[in-house]
Amino acid sequence: MSSMKARKNDLPFEAWKLRTPTVYVIQEIAGTREGKPKINIMGAANYGDFKFLLPELSQIIFSPGPLIYKLRQGLKDYSSQDYLLLTGDPAIIGVACSIVSDITNGKYKLLKWDKQERKYYPIEINLFEKGKLDE
C-alpha cells in the first residue's frame, strides 16, 4: 500500500461525496495573533471545516513567487464542494481565486457576508457561463 496521501479530487465518487467540505480561509483574520480577531467568521463554519492558508500579515510586495507557491500548496486539494472565504489582502484574494479557477476550470464557490442579514451566503462562480446580464 502506498504511503502517498490521495488527493480529494482523486477519491472515488462515493467517498468524495461523503467528505466534509472545506472552507479555505485565505488569510487569518486581523488581530488573531493578539487573540482579538476584528471579525467573527464562525458563521462560515456551517459550510465546512476551516483551513487557513496564510498568516494575517502576509502581503504580496516585490516577489510574489513564494506566496503563490504557498497558496498553490494550500489549495491543491480544493474540490467543487469546497468554499473560499475571501479574507485579507485584496491582491492575495485575487491570486487565490485565480489558482482555484485554474484547478476547477473556472467553477468554484465562495462565501459572501451579508451585513443586513448578518450571515454568509454561498455564491457559485462559473467564469465560462454564457448567461445574459440582468440589467
N, CA, C and O atoms as a GROMACS GRO file, in nm:
protein
  540
    1MET      N    1   0.083  -0.118   0.000
    1MET     CA    2   0.000   0.000   0.000
    1MET      C    3   0.088   0.124   0.000
    1MET      O    4   0.187   0.131   0.073
    2SER      N    5   0.053   0.222  -0.081
    2SER     CA    6   0.133   0.343  -0.094
    2SER      C    7   0.113   0.433   0.027
    2SER      O    8   0.003   0.443   0.082
    3SER      N    9   0.220   0.500   0.069
    3SER     CA   10   0.210   0.593   0.180
    3SER      C   11   0.169   0.732   0.133
    3SER      O   12   0.149   0.822   0.215
    4MET      N   13   0.156   0.750   0.002
    4MET     CA   14   0.119   0.880  -0.053
    4MET      C   15  -0.029   0.908  -0.023
    4MET      O   16  -0.115   0.822  -0.044
    5LYS      N   17  -0.058   1.028   0.025
    5LYS     CA   18  -0.195   1.067   0.057
    5LYS      C   19  -0.271   1.095  -0.073
    5LYS      O   20  -0.222   1.166  -0.161
    6ALA      N   21  -0.390   1.038  -0.084
    6ALA     CA   22  -0.472   1.062  -0.202
    6ALA      C   23  -0.530   1.202  -0.198
    6ALA      O   24  -0.569   1.251  -0.091
    7ARG      N   25  -0.534   1.268  -0.312
    7ARG     CA   26  -0.598   1.399  -0.321
    7ARG      C   27  -0.748   1.381  -0.319
    7ARG      O   28  -0.799   1.278  -0.365
    8LYS      N   29  -0.820   1.479  -0.268
    8LYS     CA   30  -0.965   1.471  -0.262
    8LYS      C   31  -1.025   1.453  -0.400
    8LYS      O   32  -1.123   1.380  -0.416
    9ASN      N   33  -0.968   1.520  -0.500
    9ASN     CA   34  -1.020   1.509  -0.636
    9ASN      C   35  -0.999   1.371  -0.696
    9ASN      O   36  -1.061   1.337  -0.797
   10ASP      N   37  -0.910   1.290  -0.636
   10ASP     CA   38  -0.881   1.157  -0.688
   10ASP      C   39  -0.962   1.048  -0.618
   10ASP      O   40  -0.951   0.931  -0.655
   11LEU      N   41  -1.041   1.084  -0.518
   11LEU     CA   42  -1.120   0.985  -0.445
   11LEU      C   43  -1.233   0.932  -0.531
   11LEU      O   44  -1.282   1.002  -0.619
   12PRO      N   45  -1.275   0.806  -0.507
   12PRO     CA   46  -1.392   0.757  -0.578
   12PRO      C   47  -1.511   0.847  -0.548
   12PRO      O   48  -1.517   0.909  -0.441
   13PHE      N   49  -1.606   0.856  -0.640
   13PHE     CA   50  -1.719   0.949  -0.627
   13PHE      C   51  -1.789   0.934  -0.494
   13PHE      O   52  -1.821   1.034  -0.430
   14GLU      N   53  -1.815   0.812  -0.449
   14GLU     CA   54  -1.888   0.790  -0.325
   14GLU      C   55  -1.814   0.849  -0.205
   14GLU      O   56  -1.875   0.913  -0.120
   15ALA      N   57  -1.683   0.827  -0.197
   15ALA     CA   58  -1.604   0.878  -0.085
   15ALA      C   59  -1.594   1.029  -0.091
   15ALA      O   60  -1.600   1.096   0.012
   16TRP      N   61  -1.577   1.085  -0.211
   16TRP     CA   62  -1.567   1.229  -0.228
   16TRP      C   63  -1.695   1.297  -0.183
   16TRP      O   64  -1.691   1.402  -0.118
   17LYS      N   65  -1.808   1.238  -0.217
   17LYS     CA   66  -1.938   1.297  -0.185
   17LYS      C   67  -1.963   1.296  -0.034
   17LYS      O   68  -2.035   1.383   0.016
   18LEU      N   69  -1.907   1.201   0.038
   18LEU     CA   70  -1.932   1.188   0.180
   18LEU      C   71  -1.840   1.273   0.268
   18LEU      O   72  -1.868   1.290   0.386
   19ARG      N   73  -1.732   1.325   0.214
   19ARG     CA   74  -1.638   1.400   0.297
   19ARG      C   75  -1.696   1.537   0.332
   19ARG      O   76  -1.777   1.593   0.259
   20THR      N   77  -1.652   1.590   0.445
   20THR     CA   78  -1.696   1.723   0.489
   20THR      C   79  -1.631   1.828   0.400
   20THR      O   80  -1.510   1.822   0.376
   21PRO      N   81  -1.708   1.924   0.351
   21PRO     CA   82  -1.648   2.031   0.271
   21PRO      C   83  -1.547   2.111   0.354
   21PRO      O   84  -1.551   2.111   0.477
   22THR      N   85  -1.459   2.178   0.285
   22THR     CA   86  -1.359   2.263   0.348
   22THR      C   87  -1.388   2.408   0.313
   22THR      O   88  -1.421   2.440   0.199
   23VAL      N   89  -1.375   2.496   0.412
   23VAL     CA   90  -1.382   2.639   0.389
   23VAL      C   91  -1.238   2.689   0.395
   23VAL      O   92  -1.177   2.693   0.502
   24TYR      N   93  -1.185   2.727   0.280
   24TYR     CA   94  -1.048   2.776   0.272
   24TYR      C   95  -1.048   2.925   0.306
   24TYR      O   96  -1.096   3.007   0.229
   25VAL      N   97  -0.993   2.958   0.423
   25VAL     CA   98  -0.983   3.097   0.468
   25VAL      C   99  -0.849   3.148   0.416
   25VAL      O  100  -0.743   3.102   0.458
   26ILE      N  101  -0.854   3.244   0.325
   26ILE     CA  102  -0.732   3.286   0.255
   26ILE      C  103  -0.626   3.339   0.350
   26ILE      O  104  -0.509   3.302   0.340
   27GLN      N  105  -0.666   3.427   0.443
   27GLN     CA  106  -0.572   3.479   0.543
   27GLN      C  107  -0.636   3.476   0.680
   27GLN      O  108  -0.757   3.494   0.693
   28GLU      N  109  -0.555   3.453   0.781
   28GLU     CA  110  -0.605   3.464   0.918
   28GLU      C  111  -0.663   3.604   0.936
   28GLU      O  112  -0.617   3.699   0.873
   29ILE      N  113  -0.762   3.615   1.020
   29ILE     CA  114  -0.828   3.742   1.044
   29ILE      C  115  -0.735   3.836   1.122
   29ILE      O  116  -0.667   3.794   1.215
   30ALA      N  117  -0.733   3.964   1.082
   30ALA     CA  118  -0.651   4.063   1.152
   30ALA      C  119  -0.684   4.062   1.301
   30ALA      O  120  -0.801   4.058   1.340
   31GLY      N  121  -0.582   4.064   1.383
   31GLY     CA  122  -0.599   4.061   1.528
   31GLY      C  123  -0.593   3.922   1.589
   31GLY      O  124  -0.594   3.908   1.711
   32THR      N  125  -0.587   3.820   1.505
   32THR     CA  126  -0.586   3.682   1.554
   32THR      C  127  -0.466   3.654   1.644
   32THR      O  128  -0.480   3.588   1.747
   33ARG      N  129  -0.350   3.704   1.605
   33ARG     CA  130  -0.228   3.678   1.684
   33ARG      C  131  -0.239   3.732   1.826
   33ARG      O  132  -0.184   3.675   1.920
   34GLU      N  133  -0.311   3.843   1.840
   34GLU     CA  134  -0.328   3.904   1.972
   34GLU      C  135  -0.445   3.845   2.048
   34GLU      O  136  -0.471   3.882   2.162
   35GLY      N  137  -0.517   3.752   1.985
   35GLY     CA  138  -0.632   3.692   2.049
   35GLY      C  139  -0.758   3.777   2.041
   35GLY      O  140  -0.855   3.751   2.112
   36LYS      N  141  -0.756   3.878   1.955
   36LYS     CA  142  -0.870   3.969   1.939
   36LYS      C  143  -0.902   3.988   1.791
   36LYS      O  144  -0.880   4.096   1.736
   37PRO      N  145  -0.953   3.884   1.724
   37PRO     CA  146  -0.983   3.900   1.582
   37PRO      C  147  -1.085   4.010   1.558
   37PRO      O  148  -1.180   4.026   1.634
   38LYS      N  149  -1.066   4.087   1.450
   38LYS     CA  150  -1.153   4.202   1.422
   38LYS      C  151  -1.291   4.161   1.374
   38LYS      O  152  -1.387   4.236   1.391
   39ILE      N  153  -1.302   4.044   1.315
   39ILE     CA  154  -1.434   3.995   1.272
   39ILE      C  155  -1.451   3.851   1.316
   39ILE      O  156  -1.354   3.778   1.340
   40ASN      N  157  -1.576   3.811   1.328
   40ASN     CA  158  -1.609   3.674   1.368
   40ASN      C  159  -1.653   3.598   1.244
   40ASN      O  160  -1.753   3.633   1.181
   41ILE      N  161  -1.580   3.494   1.209
   41ILE     CA  162  -1.612   3.416   1.088
   41ILE      C  163  -1.678   3.283   1.122
   41ILE      O  164  -1.694   3.197   1.035
   42MET      N  165  -1.717   3.264   1.247
   42MET     CA  166  -1.769   3.134   1.288
   42MET      C  167  -1.894   3.092   1.210
   42MET      O  168  -1.918   2.972   1.194
   43GLY      N  169  -1.972   3.186   1.160
   43GLY     CA  170  -2.089   3.152   1.078
   43GLY      C  171  -2.051   3.075   0.953
   43GLY      O  172  -2.131   2.997   0.901
   44ALA      N  173  -1.930   3.096   0.903
   44ALA     CA  174  -1.884   3.025   0.784
   44ALA      C  175  -1.858   2.877   0.813
   44ALA      O  176  -1.850   2.796   0.721
   45ALA      N  177  -1.844   2.842   0.940
   45ALA     CA  178  -1.821   2.701   0.978
   45ALA      C  179  -1.943   2.615   0.945
   45ALA      O  180  -1.931   2.492   0.942
   46ASN      N  181  -2.058   2.676   0.921
   46ASN     CA  182  -2.176   2.600   0.878
   46ASN      C  183  -2.155   2.536   0.742
   46ASN      O  184  -2.229   2.444   0.704
   47TYR      N  185  -2.056   2.583   0.668
   47TYR     CA  186  -2.032   2.533   0.532
   47TYR      C  187  -1.917   2.434   0.523
   47TYR      O  188  -1.893   2.378   0.416
   48GLY      N  189  -1.845   2.412   0.631
   48GLY     CA  190  -1.735   2.315   0.628
   48GLY      C  191  -1.630   2.345   0.733
   48GLY      O  192  -1.642   2.439   0.812
   49ASP      N  193  -1.526   2.263   0.731
   49ASP     CA  194  -1.414   2.278   0.824
   49ASP      C  195  -1.318   2.385   0.772
   49ASP      O  196  -1.289   2.390   0.653
   50PHE      N  197  -1.270   2.470   0.861
   50PHE     CA  198  -1.177   2.576   0.822
   50PHE      C  199  -1.039   2.521   0.791
   50PHE      O  200  -0.989   2.430   0.858
   51LYS      N  201  -0.978   2.578   0.687
   51LYS     CA  202  -0.836   2.558   0.660
   51LYS      C  203  -0.780   2.696   0.630
   51LYS      O  204  -0.817   2.759   0.531
   52PHE      N  205  -0.690   2.743   0.716
   52PHE     CA  206  -0.630   2.875   0.699
   52PHE      C  207  -0.507   2.861   0.611
   52PHE      O  208  -0.421   2.776   0.635
   53LEU      N  209  -0.499   2.946   0.508
   53LEU     CA  210  -0.391   2.933   0.410
   53LEU      C  211  -0.269   3.019   0.442
   53LEU      O  212  -0.156   2.974   0.421
   54LEU      N  213  -0.290   3.140   0.492
   54LEU     CA  214  -0.178   3.231   0.515
   54LEU      C  215  -0.196   3.305   0.648
   54LEU      O  216  -0.308   3.326   0.693
   55PRO      N  217  -0.084   3.344   0.711
   55PRO     CA  218  -0.092   3.425   0.833
   55PRO      C  219  -0.150   3.563   0.802
   55PRO      O  220  -0.150   3.608   0.687
   56GLU      N  221  -0.199   3.629   0.904
   56GLU     CA  222  -0.268   3.757   0.887
   56GLU      C  223  -0.181   3.867   0.827
   56GLU      O  224  -0.234   3.956   0.761
   57LEU      N  225  -0.051   3.865   0.847
   57LEU     CA  226   0.036   3.973   0.799
   57LEU      C  227   0.097   3.947   0.662
   57LEU      O  228   0.184   4.022   0.618
   58SER      N  229   0.054   3.842   0.593
   58SER     CA  230   0.109   3.811   0.460
   58SER      C  231   0.073   3.921   0.361
   58SER      O  232  -0.038   3.974   0.362
   59GLN      N  233   0.170   3.953   0.274
   59GLN     CA  234   0.149   4.053   0.169
   59GLN      C  235   0.224   4.012   0.044
   59GLN      O  236   0.328   3.946   0.050
   60ILE      N  237   0.169   4.054  -0.070
   60ILE     CA  238   0.244   4.040  -0.195
   60ILE      C  239   0.310   4.176  -0.218
   60ILE      O  240   0.242   4.278  -0.231
   61ILE      N  241   0.442   4.177  -0.223
   61ILE     CA  242   0.510   4.305  -0.245
   61ILE      C  243   0.593   4.296  -0.372
   61ILE      O  244   0.541   4.319  -0.481
   62PHE      N  245   0.720   4.263  -0.361
   62PHE     CA  246   0.807   4.265  -0.478
   62PHE      C  247   0.826   4.129  -0.543
   62PHE      O  248   0.845   4.120  -0.664
   63SER      N  249   0.821   4.024  -0.463
   63SER     CA  250   0.845   3.889  -0.514
   63SER      C  251   0.729   3.798  -0.476
   63SER      O  252   0.731   3.736  -0.370
   64PRO      N  253   0.627   3.789  -0.562
   64PRO     CA  254   0.508   3.710  -0.527
   64PRO      C  255   0.528   3.559  -0.536
   64PRO      O  256   0.443   3.484  -0.486
   65GLY      N  257   0.636   3.513  -0.597
   65GLY     CA  258   0.657   3.370  -0.620
   65GLY      C  259   0.640   3.281  -0.500
   65GLY      O  260   0.563   3.185  -0.506
   66PRO      N  261   0.709   3.307  -0.388
   66PRO     CA  262   0.695   3.220  -0.271
   66PRO      C  263   0.553   3.216  -0.215
   66PRO      O  264   0.505   3.111  -0.172
   67LEU      N  265   0.485   3.330  -0.215
   67LEU     CA  266   0.349   3.334  -0.163
   67LEU      C  267   0.254   3.257  -0.256
   67LEU      O  268   0.165   3.186  -0.208
   68ILE      N  269   0.273   3.270  -0.386
   68ILE     CA  270   0.191   3.196  -0.482
   68ILE      C  271   0.213   3.046  -0.464
   68ILE      O  272   0.118   2.968  -0.469
   69TYR      N  273   0.337   3.006  -0.444
   69TYR     CA  274   0.369   2.864  -0.421
   69TYR      C  275   0.296   2.813  -0.296
   69TYR      O  276   0.237   2.705  -0.298
   70LYS      N  277   0.300   2.893  -0.189
   70LYS     CA  278   0.235   2.853  -0.064
   70LYS      C  279   0.083   2.841  -0.083
   70LYS      O  280   0.022   2.748  -0.032
   71LEU      N  281   0.023   2.935  -0.156
   71LEU     CA  282  -0.119   2.927  -0.185
   71LEU      C  283  -0.152   2.803  -0.269
   71LEU      O  284  -0.249   2.733  -0.240
   72ARG      N  285  -0.071   2.776  -0.371
   72ARG     CA  286  -0.095   2.657  -0.454
   72ARG      C  287  -0.090   2.530  -0.371
   72ARG      O  288  -0.173   2.440  -0.389
   73GLN      N  289   0.006   2.522  -0.280
   73GLN     CA  290   0.016   2.405  -0.193
   73GLN      C  291  -0.107   2.393  -0.104
   73GLN      O  292  -0.161   2.284  -0.086
   74GLY      N  293  -0.151   2.504  -0.048
   74GLY     CA  294  -0.266   2.502   0.040
   74GLY      C  295  -0.397   2.472  -0.029
   74GLY      O  296  -0.489   2.418   0.033
   75LEU      N  297  -0.407   2.507  -0.157
   75LEU     CA  298  -0.531   2.489  -0.232
   75LEU      C  299  -0.532   2.365  -0.322
   75LEU      O  300  -0.629   2.342  -0.394
   76LYS      N  301  -0.426   2.286  -0.319
   76LYS     CA  302  -0.414   2.175  -0.414
   76LYS      C  303  -0.527   2.072  -0.403
   76LYS      O  304  -0.556   2.002  -0.500
   77ASP      N  305  -0.591   2.061  -0.286
   77ASP     CA  306  -0.700   1.965  -0.269
   77ASP      C  307  -0.838   2.028  -0.283
   77ASP      O  308  -0.938   1.964  -0.252
   78TYR      N  309  -0.844   2.152  -0.327
   78TYR     CA  310  -0.973   2.218  -0.344
   78TYR      C  311  -1.060   2.139  -0.440
   78TYR      O  312  -1.014   2.097  -0.547
   79SER      N  313  -1.187   2.118  -0.402
   79SER     CA  314  -1.280   2.046  -0.490
   79SER      C  315  -1.408   2.127  -0.505
   79SER      O  316  -1.425   2.230  -0.439
   80SER      N  317  -1.496   2.083  -0.591
   80SER     CA  318  -1.618   2.158  -0.622
   80SER      C  319  -1.714   2.170  -0.505
   80SER      O  320  -1.807   2.250  -0.510
   81GLN      N  321  -1.695   2.093  -0.400
   81GLN     CA  322  -1.785   2.106  -0.285
   81GLN      C  323  -1.728   2.198  -0.176
   81GLN      O  324  -1.793   2.219  -0.074
   82ASP      N  325  -1.609   2.253  -0.198
   82ASP     CA  326  -1.545   2.341  -0.102
   82ASP      C  327  -1.581   2.487  -0.128
   82ASP      O  328  -1.644   2.520  -0.228
   83TYR      N  329  -1.539   2.574  -0.035
   83TYR     CA  330  -1.567   2.717  -0.044
   83TYR      C  331  -1.441   2.798  -0.017
   83TYR      O  332  -1.352   2.754   0.056
   84LEU      N  333  -1.434   2.916  -0.077
   84LEU     CA  334  -1.333   3.014  -0.042
   84LEU      C  335  -1.396   3.118   0.047
   84LEU      O  336  -1.508   3.163   0.021
   85LEU      N  337  -1.326   3.157   0.153
   85LEU     CA  338  -1.367   3.269   0.237
   85LEU      C  339  -1.266   3.379   0.210
   85LEU      O  340  -1.149   3.368   0.247
   86LEU      N  341  -1.311   3.487   0.144
   86LEU     CA  342  -1.223   3.591   0.092
   86LEU      C  343  -1.184   3.691   0.200
   86LEU      O  344  -1.250   3.793   0.217
   87THR      N  345  -1.077   3.660   0.271
   87THR     CA  346  -1.030   3.745   0.380
   87THR      C  347  -0.889   3.795   0.348
   87THR      O  348  -0.812   3.726   0.282
   88GLY      N  349  -0.857   3.915   0.396
   88GLY     CA  350  -0.721   3.964   0.386
   88GLY      C  351  -0.693   4.058   0.270
   88GLY      O  352  -0.783   4.126   0.221
   89ASP      N  353  -0.569   4.060   0.228
   89ASP     CA  354  -0.517   4.148   0.124
   89ASP      C  355  -0.588   4.121  -0.009
   89ASP      O  356  -0.589   4.007  -0.056
   90PRO      N  357  -0.648   4.224  -0.072
   90PRO     CA  358  -0.719   4.203  -0.199
   90PRO      C  359  -0.632   4.141  -0.309
   90PRO      O  360  -0.683   4.063  -0.390
   91ALA      N  361  -0.504   4.174  -0.314
   91ALA     CA  362  -0.416   4.115  -0.415
   91ALA      C  363  -0.402   3.964  -0.393
   91ALA      O  364  -0.400   3.887  -0.489
   92ILE      N  365  -0.392   3.923  -0.267
   92ILE     CA  366  -0.381   3.781  -0.235
   92ILE      C  367  -0.513   3.710  -0.265
   92ILE      O  368  -0.514   3.597  -0.314
   93ILE      N  369  -0.625   3.776  -0.237
   93ILE     CA  370  -0.756   3.720  -0.270
   93ILE      C  371  -0.764   3.693  -0.421
   93ILE      O  372  -0.811   3.587  -0.463
   94GLY      N  373  -0.719   3.790  -0.501
   94GLY     CA  374  -0.720   3.773  -0.647
   94GLY      C  375  -0.637   3.655  -0.692
   94GLY      O  376  -0.678   3.579  -0.780
   95VAL      N  377  -0.520   3.638  -0.634
   95VAL     CA  378  -0.432   3.526  -0.669
   95VAL      C  379  -0.498   3.394  -0.628
   95VAL      O  380  -0.497   3.298  -0.706
   96ALA      N  381  -0.556   3.388  -0.508
   96ALA     CA  382  -0.620   3.264  -0.461
   96ALA      C  383  -0.736   3.226  -0.553
   96ALA      O  384  -0.751   3.108  -0.587
   97CYS      N  385  -0.819   3.323  -0.592
   97CYS     CA  386  -0.929   3.293  -0.684
   97CYS      C  387  -0.876   3.244  -0.819
   97CYS      O  388  -0.934   3.153  -0.878
   98SER      N  389  -0.768   3.302  -0.866
   98SER     CA  390  -0.707   3.258  -0.992
   98SER      C  391  -0.658   3.113  -0.983
   98SER      O  392  -0.678   3.035  -1.076
   99ILE      N  393  -0.594   3.079  -0.872
   99ILE     CA  394  -0.544   2.942  -0.853
   99ILE      C  395  -0.659   2.843  -0.849
   99ILE      O  396  -0.653   2.740  -0.915
  100VAL      N  397  -0.764   2.874  -0.772
  100VAL     CA  398  -0.878   2.783  -0.764
  100VAL      C  399  -0.946   2.771  -0.900
  100VAL      O  400  -0.988   2.661  -0.939
  101SER      N  401  -0.958   2.881  -0.971
  101SER     CA  402  -1.018   2.878  -1.105
  101SER      C  403  -0.938   2.787  -1.198
  101SER      O  404  -0.994   2.716  -1.281
  102ASP      N  405  -0.806   2.792  -1.185
  102ASP     CA  406  -0.719   2.706  -1.265
  102ASP      C  407  -0.742   2.558  -1.232
  102ASP      O  408  -0.745   2.474  -1.322
  103ILE      N  409  -0.758   2.528  -1.104
  103ILE     CA  410  -0.781   2.390  -1.059
  103ILE      C  411  -0.916   2.337  -1.106
  103ILE      O  412  -0.928   2.221  -1.144
  104THR      N  413  -1.019   2.425  -1.103
  104THR     CA  414  -1.157   2.381  -1.125
  104THR      C  415  -1.214   2.421  -1.262
  104THR      O  416  -1.334   2.410  -1.285
  105ASN      N  417  -1.128   2.466  -1.351
  105ASN     CA  418  -1.174   2.512  -1.483
  105ASN      C  419  -1.280   2.621  -1.474
  105ASN      O  420  -1.379   2.620  -1.548
  106GLY      N  421  -1.259   2.714  -1.383
  106GLY     CA  422  -1.345   2.832  -1.374
  106GLY      C  423  -1.470   2.818  -1.291
  106GLY      O  424  -1.551   2.911  -1.287
  107LYS      N  425  -1.489   2.706  -1.224
  107LYS     CA  426  -1.609   2.685  -1.142
  107LYS      C  427  -1.568   2.664  -0.997
  107LYS      O  428  -1.496   2.570  -0.965
  108TYR      N  429  -1.617   2.753  -0.910
  108TYR     CA  430  -1.587   2.738  -0.768
  108TYR      C  431  -1.691   2.811  -0.686
  108TYR      O  432  -1.775   2.884  -0.740
  109LYS      N  433  -1.685   2.792  -0.554
  109LYS     CA  434  -1.782   2.854  -0.464
  109LYS      C  435  -1.709   2.941  -0.362
  109LYS      O  436  -1.598   2.910  -0.318
  110LEU      N  437  -1.774   3.050  -0.326
  110LEU     CA  438  -1.721   3.135  -0.221
  110LEU      C  439  -1.834   3.173  -0.126
  110LEU      O  440  -1.952   3.157  -0.158
  111LEU      N  441  -1.796   3.224  -0.011
  111LEU     CA  442  -1.894   3.267   0.088
  111LEU      C  443  -1.892   3.419   0.096
  111LEU      O  444  -1.786   3.480   0.111
  112LYS      N  445  -2.010   3.478   0.086
  112LYS     CA  446  -2.026   3.624   0.091
  112LYS      C  447  -2.101   3.662   0.217
  112LYS      O  448  -2.206   3.606   0.247
  113TRP      N  449  -2.046   3.759   0.291
  113TRP     CA  450  -2.109   3.807   0.413
  113TRP      C  451  -2.217   3.909   0.376
  113TRP      O  452  -2.192   4.004   0.302
  114ASP      N  453  -2.336   3.890   0.430
  114ASP     CA  454  -2.446   3.985   0.411
  114ASP      C  455  -2.460   4.064   0.540
  114ASP      O  456  -2.501   4.010   0.643
  115LYS      N  457  -2.425   4.193   0.535
  115LYS     CA  458  -2.427   4.276   0.656
  115LYS      C  459  -2.568   4.291   0.712
  115LYS      O  460  -2.589   4.293   0.833
  116GLN      N  461  -2.666   4.301   0.622
  116GLN     CA  462  -2.803   4.322   0.668
  116GLN      C  463  -2.859   4.198   0.737
  116GLN      O  464  -2.919   4.207   0.844
  117GLU      N  465  -2.841   4.081   0.675
  117GLU     CA  466  -2.891   3.956   0.732
  117GLU      C  467  -2.798   3.899   0.838
  117GLU      O  468  -2.836   3.811   0.915
  118ARG      N  469  -2.674   3.949   0.840
  118ARG     CA  470  -2.571   3.905   0.935
  118ARG      C  471  -2.543   3.755   0.925
  118ARG      O  472  -2.539   3.683   1.025
  119LYS      N  473  -2.525   3.710   0.800
  119LYS     CA  474  -2.488   3.570   0.778
  119LYS      C  475  -2.419   3.555   0.643
  119LYS      O  476  -2.422   3.645   0.559
  120TYR      N  477  -2.356   3.439   0.624
  120TYR     CA  478  -2.287   3.409   0.499
  120TYR      C  479  -2.382   3.343   0.400
  120TYR      O  480  -2.468   3.263   0.438
  121TYR      N  481  -2.365   3.378   0.274
  121TYR     CA  482  -2.439   3.313   0.165
  121TYR      C  483  -2.340   3.252   0.068
  121TYR      O  484  -2.238   3.314   0.036
  122PRO      N  485  -2.368   3.132   0.021
  122PRO     CA  486  -2.279   3.072  -0.079
  122PRO      C  487  -2.306   3.132  -0.217
  122PRO      O  488  -2.421   3.155  -0.254
  123ILE      N  489  -2.200   3.157  -0.290
  123ILE     CA  490  -2.210   3.207  -0.428
  123ILE      C  491  -2.131   3.112  -0.516
  123ILE      O  492  -2.014   3.082  -0.489
  124GLU      N  493  -2.195   3.066  -0.622
  124GLU     CA  494  -2.128   2.978  -0.718
  124GLU      C  495  -2.077   3.060  -0.835
  124GLU      O  496  -2.153   3.133  -0.899
  125ILE      N  497  -1.950   3.048  -0.863
  125ILE     CA  498  -1.885   3.120  -0.972
  125ILE      C  499  -1.862   3.024  -1.088
  125ILE      O  500  -1.811   2.913  -1.068
  126ASN      N  501  -1.899   3.067  -1.207
  126ASN     CA  502  -1.868   2.993  -1.329
  126ASN      C  503  -1.820   3.096  -1.430
  126ASN      O  504  -1.900   3.167  -1.491
  127LEU      N  505  -1.688   3.105  -1.447
  127LEU     CA  506  -1.631   3.208  -1.534
  127LEU      C  507  -1.667   3.190  -1.681
  127LEU      O  508  -1.654   3.284  -1.759
  128PHE      N  509  -1.712   3.072  -1.718
  128PHE     CA  510  -1.741   3.047  -1.859
  128PHE      C  511  -1.890   3.038  -1.888
  128PHE      O  512  -1.930   2.995  -1.996
  129GLU      N  513  -1.971   3.079  -1.791
  129GLU     CA  514  -2.115   3.079  -1.810
  129GLU      C  515  -2.152   3.175  -1.923
  129GLU      O  516  -2.096   3.284  -1.933
  130LYS      N  517  -2.246   3.134  -2.006
  130LYS     CA  518  -2.283   3.214  -2.122
  130LYS      C  519  -2.413   3.291  -2.100
  130LYS      O  520  -2.475   3.337  -2.196
  131GLY      N  521  -2.456   3.305  -1.975
  131GLY     CA  522  -2.582   3.374  -1.945
  131GLY      C  523  -2.576   3.522  -1.974
  131GLY      O  524  -2.468   3.579  -1.988
  132LYS      N  525  -2.693   3.584  -1.982
  132LYS     CA  526  -2.706   3.727  -2.005
  132LYS      C  527  -2.702   3.800  -1.871
  132LYS      O  528  -2.739   3.743  -1.768
  133LEU      N  529  -2.658   3.924  -1.872
  133LEU     CA  530  -2.658   4.007  -1.752
  133LEU      C  531  -2.798   4.058  -1.725
  133LEU      O  532  -2.870   4.096  -1.818
  134ASP      N  533  -2.836   4.059  -1.599
  134ASP     CA  534  -2.963   4.119  -1.558
  134ASP      C  535  -2.938   4.268  -1.535
  134ASP      O  536  -2.863   4.305  -1.445
  135GLU      N  537  -3.001   4.351  -1.615
  135GLU     CA  538  -2.978   4.496  -1.601
  135GLU      C  539  -3.104   4.566  -1.560
  135GLU      O  540  -3.104   4.688  -1.544
   0.00000   0.00000   0.00000
